């Protein structure tokens, strides 16, 4: 199933790389650093970096939600323990003398 989804994507990726072989120069403005590489390579590396930065941002934003979920699970476990304890006491309280 994955291959059915992955194969067309990889085919498009290869076609893109083969179609854009013109050299392009990329430079870093405040420095004299520059790199000349095929346009397809520059675009694909840029896309990969953008994907990694986005994934990192999502991961960092989910850290707080995971912490809240862990705390909520601990609270639920504590409350379930209290419910079980109260249920265990219930028959003993029912056997006592009637109130009133």
N, C-alpha and C positions, 0 to 999 in steps of 0.2 A: 504494500500500500504506500509506504514511504517512497519507494522507487518511482511510483506513478506521479507523485507530486514533485519529487526531486529532479527527475530526468528532464522535464521541459525547462525547469529553472536553470539547470546546469547547461543545457543546450543554448539558452538565451545568453547566459554568461559567456560561454565560449564564442558565440557569434559576435557579441559585443566586443570582446577582446580582439578578435581577428579583424573586425571592421574598423577599429580605431587605433591603428598602429603609428599614426603620425607622431613625431617627437614633439614634446611640449616641455617648456622650461618652467619650473616652479621655484620661487625664491621666497626667502624670509625677509621681510621689509627692513627692519632696522639693521640687519647684518648683510654681509656680502654673500651669504650662503645661498647656493642655488643648485638645483638638480634637474637634469634633463632625462626624461623617461618617456616611454610611450603613453599617449593620452589615456588609453584604457587602464593602464596600471595605476596612473595617478587618480583616476576617478574611482576605481575599485578600492584602492587604499583609503581614500577619503571616505567612502561609504562604510568601510569596515571600522574606521576610527569613530565615525559618527554613531554606528551601531553599538560599539563598546562603551562610549560615553553615555549613551542613552540607557543601556543596560545597567551601568554603574549607578546612574541617578535613580532608576527604578528600585534597584536593590537597597540603596541607602534610604529611600523614602519608605520602604516596607519594613525597615528595622523597627520603627516605633510601633507599627501595627502588630508585628510579631510579638513584641514585648507586652503590649496590652492583651493580646490573645493568651499568652502564657499566664499572665496574672489572672485573667478571667477563668482559665481552666483550673488554676490553683484554688480560686474562690469557690468554684463549683464543687470541686472535690471536698473542700472543707465543709461546705453546706450539706453535701450529700452524707458526709460522716455524721454531722449533727442530726440530720433527719433519721438516719439509722439508729443512732443512740436514743432519740426520743421515741421511736417506734418500739425499741426494746423496753423502754420504761413504761409504755402505755398499758400493757396487761397488768403490771404490778399496781399501777395507780387505779385501774378499774376494779381490782379486788379489795381495795380499802373500803372503809365505812362510807356510806352515802352521805353526801353533804346536805345539811338542812334539816 
